[in-house]
Amino acid sequence: MQTFLSIPFINQNGLPAGPASAGHSGWLWFALAVFWVLALAWVFFTLKWFAGNWKKSESGALQTLRKRYASGEIGRKEYEKGMEALKGKKST
C-alpha cells in the first residue's frame, strides 16, 4: 500500500518536490525567471536591431545622389531624374 509520502513529486515534508523543497528557498525559481526574461529580451532586441538595419540600408548610388542634392551640388531636376533612373533600375 502506498502512503502519502511515497507519492511522486511529494517530499518527506509533504510539500511539492522541486527547488524550493530541496533547500533552495525559492531563490532558484527567481534566478531562473530572471535568466529567461533577459534571454528573451536579448533575442527580441537583437532581431529588432537587425530588422531596423535591413530597412535602413540603401544602395550606394541612392545615398550619393541624396548627399549631392543635400549639399547643393545638383539641382532638383537632376535629383528627380537620378531618382527615376534608380527606381527604374531597381524594378527591373
C-alpha positions in Angstrom: 0.0 0.0 0.0 1.3 3.4 -0.9 1.4 6.1 1.7 1.1 9.8 1.3 4.8 10.4 1.5 5.7 8.0 -1.3 3.6 9.7 -3.9 5.8 11.0 -6.7 6.6 14.7 -6.6 5.9 15.0 -2.8 8.9 15.2 -0.5 9.1 13.9 3.2 7.7 17.2 4.5 4.5 16.8 2.4 5.4 19.6 0.1 5.6 19.5 -3.7 9.1 18.4 -4.8 11.2 21.0 -6.6 13.9 23.6 -6.0 12.1 25.1 -3.0 11.8 21.8 -1.3 15.5 20.9 -1.9 16.8 23.7 0.4 17.0 26.5 -2.2 14.3 28.6 -0.5 12.8 29.6 -3.9 15.7 31.8 -5.0 16.4 29.3 -7.8 13.0 29.9 -9.3 13.6 33.7 -9.2 17.1 33.3 -10.8 15.6 31.1 -13.5 12.8 33.6 -14.2 15.3 36.5 -14.5 17.5 34.4 -16.8 14.7 33.7 -19.2 13.4 37.2 -19.2 16.9 38.5 -20.0 17.4 35.8 -22.7 14.1 36.6 -24.4 14.7 40.3 -24.2 18.1 39.9 -25.8 16.6 37.8 -28.6 13.9 40.4 -29.2 16.1 43.4 -29.3 18.7 41.6 -31.4 16.1 40.7 -34.0 14.6 44.2 -33.8 18.1 45.8 -34.4 18.8 43.5 -37.4 15.3 44.3 -38.9 15.9 48.0 -38.4 19.3 47.9 -40.1 18.0 45.9 -43.1 15.3 48.5 -43.6 17.7 51.4 -43.4 20.2 50.0 -45.9 20.1 51.6 -49.4 22.2 51.4 -52.4 25.4 53.4 -52.6 24.2 55.3 -55.7 21.0 56.4 -54.0 23.0 57.6 -50.9 25.4 59.5 -53.1 22.6 61.1 -55.1 20.9 62.3 -51.8 24.2 63.7 -50.5 24.9 65.6 -53.7 21.4 67.1 -53.6 21.6 68.0 -50.0 25.0 69.7 -50.5 23.6 71.7 -53.4 25.9 70.1 -55.9 23.0 69.1 -58.1 19.6 70.7 -58.7 16.1 69.4 -58.1 15.6 68.4 -61.8 18.8 66.4 -61.8 17.9 64.8 -58.5 14.5 63.8 -59.7 16.0 62.4 -63.0 18.5 60.4 -60.9 15.8 59.1 -58.6 13.7 57.9 -61.6 16.7 56.2 -63.1 17.5 54.4 -59.9 13.9 53.4 -59.3 13.7 52.1 -62.8 16.9 50.2 -62.2 15.5 48.6 -59.0 12.3 47.4 -60.6 14.0 45.6 -63.4 
